[in-house]
Amino acid sequence: MRGKLKLVTMITLPLLLGACVSASEYAATNAGFSSVTGKTAEVTGKQTVWVQNRQQAQVVSDRVKTLMAKKSMDVETAVQVALLNNKGLQAAYADLGDSAANAWQSTMLVNPTVSVGLTGIGTPGLEAFKTVEGMIASNILALATRERNIAIADTRFRQAQLNAALRTLQLAADTRRAWINAVAAWETVGQLNQAQAAADAASELAQKLGDTGAMTKGAQAREHVFYAELAGQKAKARLTARLAKEELTRLMGLWGSDVDYQVPNRLPSLPKGLMKRDLIEAEALRRRVDLQIAKLDLEATAKSYKLTEATRYVTDLEILTGFETEREKEDGNVEAETTGQAELEFVIPIFDSGKARMRKAELAYMRAANLLAEKAVNVRSEARSAYQAYRANYDIARHYRNSVVPLRTKIEEESLLTYNAMITNTFELLADSRDKVNSILLAVNAKRDFWLAEANLAPAIYGGGAGTVAGETEVAAAADSGGGGH
């Protein structure tokens, strides 16, 4: 009886040839986050954190409570609270971690495939089996393209860092705009309160004069309807104000008792001068985060295109190496012979020549290139528009502050003098007072539009959203009186 025992052990070639790439940067729990904090601090001057455990969450919670302890919420505090407490921002940072994990995974060699087989089990004279076959196979194409895959993953990782920074800048800009709208609302409501007081006085006087027969019913109705319409406007303003404050609350991630914070009752005065941005287009092209993301997208697409080109024909290439040991039993003696062995397996591109994959890769590159070109054009335009709105709204706000409101005040003062001299009547004085209030409301809106335009400058230069077009934002606030914080 003659028997055979075959043992094939394959040693994976990539384990011998592959160079180890350091993955410490990708493996860190806060991988890439330092670039996010650096960009955030550069643009906003604020700190952001990546909360990944309970201890960090408690530290952030304590700091938020300290910030919320202030009597009135200023804009810088609101932005800082949002960057610390907004959960959507934490989700964006988790996406950064996911990209780091993908880059880390790309540095690892592909696990070999192991197979073991037994044949001739129970063959007489050869113990329990006749043949043992073992094999370890590894894809050497993965080794050949490993550096390119790592480069693509690293580019996507850098892109994820910029995406996280862009999300942070967007939250900061949105919070700043929401604060401006909320605070401008209190100033508006204060003026509405003054107008309502004047309308209330006029309505009561019209009622008394009507009772004495000194005023017609039509004239009485005009005074009453003005008071009624103003009451409706004030109610609408209060509703809008509550919604505006809720928007700010959402951005700051507040709930429960923390929503009882207050904001100032008026916006800051206009600055004495404007910021010079003569080279705002060049600055935006150099600093815009979303433009950098588009550049990295084109870079990653180009690398993917080259990888597709390199693997156009051969998409699966495996090598099997090792040795084979044969043992024969004859006349009671066992003889063993060992020989080396190598096998190569690959897919023959008979049906799929790779042309479709190449076409898709080419179109993806063309799409990324055109999107980058479009982004560059849009960035220039957005930068110019932001600065034009900034300058124009400043001039408009100054015009209302320096010309319109002083003239209305002068008219009201002259009406008061002529009223005291019994030249004009009470209703003419009240009408002039109402006109002054309306002019002040326009001045408040103009000041609000300027500060919104000023808040949109940073997003135009660094990225984060252009915000609401000046003049389209309706602002109001809930108030029981014209004074105090809200």
C-alpha positions in Angstrom: 0.0 0.0 0.0 1.3 3.4 -1.0 0.2 6.6 0.6 0.8 10.3 0.1 0.8 13.2 2.6 0.8 16.6 0.8 1.3 19.8 2.8 1.3 23.1 1.0 2.1 26.2 3.1 2.0 29.5 1.3 3.9 32.5 2.6 2.2 35.7 1.7 4.5 37.8 -0.5 3.1 41.3 0.5 4.2 40.5 4.1 7.7 40.3 2.8 7.6 43.2 0.4 5.2 45.7 1.9 6.6 48.7 3.7 5.0 49.7 6.9 3.4 53.2 6.8 3.0 55.1 10.0 -0.7 55.5 10.8 -0.3 57.3 14.1 -1.8 60.5 12.8 -4.9 58.7 11.6 -5.2 56.5 14.6 -5.4 59.4 17.1 -8.8 59.9 18.7 -8.8 63.6 17.7 -7.2 63.0 14.3 -7.2 66.2 12.2 -9.0 68.2 14.7 -6.1 70.6 15.4 -6.5 72.1 11.9 -10.2 72.7 12.6 -9.5 74.5 15.9 -6.7 76.5 14.2 -8.9 77.7 11.4 -11.8 78.4 13.8 -9.6 80.5 16.1 -8.1 82.4 13.1 -11.5 83.4 11.8 -13.7 83.7 14.9 -11.3 84.0 17.8 -13.4 81.3 19.5 -12.6 77.8 20.7 -14.4 74.6 19.6 -14.1 71.2 21.2 -14.7 67.6 20.0 -16.5 65.8 22.8 -15.8 62.1 22.8 -16.4 61.0 26.4 -18.4 61.8 29.5 -15.6 63.7 31.2 -15.2 66.0 28.2 -19.0 66.5 28.0 -19.0 67.5 31.7 -16.2 70.0 31.2 -18.1 71.6 28.3 -21.3 71.7 30.2 -19.7 73.5 33.1 -18.2 76.0 30.8 -21.5 76.6 29.0 -23.2 77.2 32.3 -20.5 79.7 33.3 -21.0 81.6 30.0 -24.8 81.5 30.4 -24.5 83.1 33.9 -24.0 86.5 32.3 -26.9 88.9 32.8 -27.1 89.6 29.1 -26.0 87.5 26.2 -23.6 89.4 23.9 -22.8 88.2 20.4 -19.4 86.8 21.2 -20.8 84.8 24.1 -23.6 83.5 21.9 -21.1 82.3 19.2 -18.9 80.6 21.8 -21.8 78.8 23.4 -22.9 77.6 20.0 -19.4 76.3 19.1 -19.3 74.4 22.4 -22.8 73.2 22.7 -24.3 72.5 19.2 -24.8 68.8 18.7 -25.0 69.0 15.0 -21.4 70.4 15.0 -20.4 67.3 17.1 -21.9 65.1 14.4 -19.8 66.9 11.8 -16.7 66.2 13.9 -17.7 62.5 14.0 -17.6 62.6 10.2 -14.0 63.8 10.5 -13.3 60.8 12.7 -14.9 58.5 10.2 -12.6 59.9 7.4 -9.6 59.4 9.7 -10.6 55.8 10.3 -10.9 55.3 6.5 -7.4 56.8 6.0 -6.1 54.6 8.8 -7.6 51.5 7.2 -5.9 52.3 3.9 -2.5 52.1 5.5 -3.1 48.5 6.5 -2.2 45.5 4.3 -5.0 43.4 2.9 -5.5 40.3 5.0 -4.4 37.1 3.3 -6.9 34.4 2.5 -6.3 31.0 4.2 -7.7 27.7 3.0 -7.0 24.2 4.4 -8.3 20.9 2.8 -8.1 17.2 3.8 -8.5 14.4 1.3 -8.2 10.6 1.5 -9.6 10.5 5.1 -9.5 6.9 6.4 -7.2 5.6 3.7 -5.6 2.3 5.0 -2.0 2.5 5.9 -1.8 6.3 6.0 -3.2 7.0 9.5 -6.2 9.3 9.4 -5.8 11.0 6.0 -3.9 10.8 2.7 -3.4 14.4 1.7 -3.3 17.8 3.5 -3.5 20.9 1.4 -3.0 24.4 2.9 -2.9 27.7 1.1 -2.4 31.4 1.9 -3.3 33.8 -0.9 -2.9 37.5 -1.1 -3.8 40.1 -3.7 -0.6 41.7 -4.9 -2.5 44.2 -6.9 -3.6 45.7 -3.6 0.1 46.0 -2.8 1.0 47.6 -6.1 -1.8 50.2 -5.7 -1.4 50.7 -2.0 0.5 53.9 -2.1 -2.1 55.4 -4.5 -5.0 54.3 -2.3 -3.3 55.8 0.8 -2.8 59.1 -1.1 -6.5 59.2 -2.1 -7.6 58.4 1.5 -5.2 61.1 2.8 -6.7 63.7 0.4 -10.2 62.8 1.5 -9.0 63.1 5.1 -7.7 66.6 4.5 -11.0 67.3 2.7 -12.9 66.1 5.8 -10.9 68.5 8.0 -11.9 71.4 5.8 -15.5 70.3 5.8 -15.5 70.2 9.6 -13.9 73.7 9.7 -16.5 74.9 7.2 -19.3 73.6 9.3 -17.8 75.3 12.3 -17.5 78.7 10.5 -21.1 78.3 9.2 -22.4 77.7 12.7 -20.5 80.8 14.0 -21.9 83.0 11.2 -25.4 81.7 11.5 -25.3 82.3 15.3 -24.0 85.9 14.8 -26.7 86.7 12.3 -29.4 85.2 14.6 -28.2 87.3 17.5 -28.3 90.5 15.4 -31.8 89.7 14.3 -32.9 89.0 17.9 -31.4 92.1 19.3 -32.6 94.4 16.5 -36.1 93.1 17.4 -36.0 94.5 20.9 -35.0 97.9 19.5 -37.9 97.7 17.0 -40.4 96.7 19.7 -39.3 99.7 21.9 -40.2 102.0 19.0 -43.5 100.2 18.5 -44.3 100.7 22.2 -43.7 104.5 21.8 -45.9 104.6 18.7 -48.6 102.7 20.4 -48.5 105.1 23.3 -49.0 108.0 20.9 -51.8 106.1 19.1 -53.5 105.3 22.4 -53.5 108.9 23.4 -54.9 110.0 20.0 -57.6 107.4 20.2 -58.7 108.4 23.7 -58.7 112.1 22.7 -60.7 111.4 19.6 -63.3 109.5 21.7 -63.6 112.5 24.1 -63.9 115.0 21.2 -66.5 112.8 19.5 -68.6 112.7 22.7 -68.6 116.5 22.8 -69.5 116.8 19.1 -66.2 118.5 18.3 -65.0 115.7 16.0 -66.8 113.8 13.2 -67.2 110.1 13.3 -65.0 109.7 10.2 -62.1 111.5 11.9 -62.6 109.4 15.1 -62.5 106.2 13.0 -59.2 107.2 11.5 -57.6 107.5 14.9 -59.2 104.3 16.2 -58.1 102.3 13.2 -54.5 103.5 13.4 -54.4 102.3 17.0 -56.0 99.0 16.1 -53.6 98.4 13.2 -50.6 99.2 15.4 -51.8 96.8 18.0 -51.9 94.1 15.3 -48.4 95.0 14.1 -47.0 94.8 17.6 -48.6 91.4 18.2 -47.1 90.1 15.0 -43.7 91.6 16.0 -43.9 89.7 19.3 -44.6 86.4 17.6 -41.7 87.0 15.2 -39.5 87.9 18.1 -40.2 84.6 19.9 -39.4 82.7 16.8 -36.2 84.7 16.2 -35.0 84.0 19.8 -35.9 80.3 19.3 -33.6 80.2 16.2 -30.8 81.6 18.3 -31.6 79.1 21.1 -31.4 76.2 18.6 -28.1 77.3 17.2 -26.7 77.4 20.8 -28.1 74.0 21.5 -30.0 75.2 24.6 -33.0 73.6 26.3 -34.7 73.5 29.7 -34.0 76.4 32.1 -31.1 77.6 29.9 -33.6 79.1 27.4 -34.3 81.9 29.9 -31.3 83.9 28.9 -31.6 87.6 27.9 -30.2 89.6 25.0 -29.6 93.4 24.8 -32.5 95.7 23.8 -30.6 97.5 21.1 -27.8 96.9 18.6 -24.4 98.6 18.9 -24.0 102.0 17.3 -22.5 102.3 13.9 -18.7 102.2 13.8 -16.9 105.4 13.0 -15.3 104.0 9.9 -15.4 101.1 7.5 -12.9 98.2 7.1 -10.7 98.5 4.0 -11.1 95.5 1.7 -9.5 96.6 -1.5 -8.2 93.1 -2.3 -11.2 91.1 -1.0 -11.4 89.0 -4.2 -7.8 87.8 -3.9 -8.2 87.3 -0.1 -11.3 85.2 -0.7 -9.6 83.1 -3.3 -6.7 82.5 -0.9 -8.8 81.8 2.2 -12.2 80.3 1.2 -12.5 76.9 2.8 -15.1 75.7 0.4 -12.8 76.6 -2.5 -10.0 74.6 -0.9 -12.4 71.7 -0.5 -13.2 71.8 -4.2 -9.5 71.8 -5.0 -8.9 68.7 -2.9 -11.9 67.1 -4.5 -10.3 67.6 -7.9 -7.0 66.3 -6.5 -8.7 63.2 -5.2 -10.6 62.6 -8.4 -7.4 62.9 -10.4 -5.7 60.3 -8.2 -8.7 58.0 -8.5 -8.5 58.5 -12.3 -4.9 57.4 -12.4 -5.7 54.5 -10.2 -8.5 53.4 -12.6 -6.1 53.8 -15.5 -3.5 51.6 -13.7 -6.0 48.9 -13.0 -7.9 49.1 -16.3 -7.1 45.6 -17.5 -6.2 43.7 -14.3 -8.6 44.2 -11.5 -7.7 41.2 -9.4 -4.2 39.7 -9.2 -3.3 37.1 -6.5 0.0 35.4 -5.8 0.5 32.1 -4.0 4.0 31.1 -2.8 5.4 28.5 -0.4 6.5 24.9 -0.4 5.1 21.5 -0.9 6.0 18.4 1.1 5.2 15.0 -0.1 5.5 12.0 2.1 5.4 8.4 0.7 5.1 5.2 2.7 6.7 2.2 1.0 7.9 -1.1 2.6 7.4 0.4 6.0 9.7 3.4 5.4 8.5 7.0 5.1 10.2 9.2 2.6 9.6 13.0 2.4 10.4 15.5 -0.4 10.0 19.2 -0.2 9.8 21.5 -3.2 9.1 25.2 -3.7 5.8 26.4 -5.3 4.4 29.6 -6.7 1.1 30.3 -8.4 -0.3 33.5 -10.0 -4.0 34.1 -10.5 -5.6 37.0 -12.4 -8.7 37.9 -14.3 -8.5 37.8 -18.1 -10.2 41.0 -19.4 -12.1 39.2 -22.2 -15.5 40.8 -21.6 -14.7 43.9 -19.6 -11.8 45.8 -21.1 -12.1 48.6 -18.6 -13.3 51.3 -21.1 -16.5 52.0 -19.2 -14.6 52.5 -15.9 -12.1 54.8 -17.7 -15.0 56.8 -19.2 -16.7 57.2 -15.8 -13.4 58.3 -14.2 -12.8 60.8 -17.0 -16.2 62.3 -16.6 -15.8 62.5 -12.8 -12.6 64.4 -13.3 -14.2 66.8 -15.8 -17.1 67.4 -13.5 -14.8 68.2 -10.5 -12.7 70.5 -12.7 -15.7 72.5 -13.9 -17.2 72.7 -10.4 -13.9 74.1 -9.2 -13.9 76.7 -11.9 -17.5 77.6 -11.1 -16.6 77.9 -7.4 -13.8 80.2 -8.2 -16.1 82.5 -10.2 -18.7 82.4 -7.5 -16.2 83.2 -4.7 -15.1 86.3 -6.5 -18.7 87.5 -7.0 -19.7 86.7 -3.4 -16.7 88.6 -2.1 -17.5 91.7 -4.2 -21.2 91.5 -3.3 -20.5 91.2 0.4 -18.3 94.2 0.4 -20.7 96.3 -1.7 -23.5 95.4 0.7 -21.3 96.3 3.6 -20.4 99.8 2.3 -23.9 100.5 0.9 -25.7 99.5 4.1 -23.3 101.6 6.2 -24.1 104.7 4.0 -27.8 104.0 4.3 -27.8 103.5 8.0 -25.7 106.7 8.5 -28.2 108.6 6.3 -31.1 107.6 8.5 -29.1 108.3 11.6 -27.6 111.7 10.5 -30.3 113.1 8.3 -33.8 111.5 8.4 -34.2 111.0 12.1 -32.8 114.5 13.0 -35.2 116.1 10.5 -38.2 114.2 12.0 -37.1 115.2 15.4 -36.9 118.9 14.3 -40.4 118.6 12.8 -41.8 117.2 16.0 -40.1 119.9 18.1 -41.5 122.7 15.8 -45.0 121.0 16.0 -44.8 121.1 19.8 -43.9 124.8 19.7 -46.8 125.7 17.4 -49.1 123.5 19.5 -48.1 125.3 22.7 -48.8 128.6 20.8 -52.2 127.2 19.8 -51.3 127.4 16.1 -51.6 123.7 15.4 -54.0 121.2 16.9 -53.4 118.0 18.9 -53.8 115.6 16.0 -51.2 117.4 13.9 -48.7 117.0 16.8 -49.6 113.3 17.2 -49.2 112.7 13.4 -45.7 114.3 13.5 -44.8 112.1 16.4 -46.0 109.0 14.6 -43.9 110.0 11.5 -40.9 110.3 13.7 -41.4 106.8 15.1 -41.7 105.4 11.6 -38.5 107.1 10.6 -36.8 105.7 13.7 -38.0 102.2 12.8 -36.5 102.6 9.4 -33.3 103.7 11.0 -33.3 100.6 13.2 -33.8 98.3 10.2 -31.0 100.1 8.3 -28.7 99.6 11.3 -29.7 95.9 11.5 -29.0 95.5 7.8 -25.5 97.0 8.2 -24.6 94.7 11.0 -25.9 91.7 9.0 -23.8 92.8 6.1 -20.8 93.2 8.4 -21.4 89.6 9.7 -21.5 88.4 6.1 -18.0 89.7 5.3 -16.2 86.8 7.1 -18.2 84.1 5.4 -17.5 85.7 2.1 -13.8 85.7 2.8 -13.4 82.4 4.7 -16.6 80.5 3.9 -19.6 79.5 5.9 -22.6 80.8 4.0 -23.5 84.2 2.6 -26.5 84.6 5.0 -29.7 86.4 4.4 -29.8 89.2 1.9 -30.1 92.6 3.6 -33.6 93.9 3.6 -35.2 90.5 3.4 -35.0 89.6 7.1 -38.0 90.6 9.2 -37.0 91.2 12.8 -39.1 91.8 15.9 -39.1 90.8 19.5 -41.5 90.0 22.3 -41.6 92.8 24.9 -43.9 93.9 27.7 -42.2 97.3 27.7 -39.6 99.2 25.7 -36.8 98.8 28.3 -34.6 96.1 29.7 -33.0 93.0 28.2 -35.0 90.1 26.8 
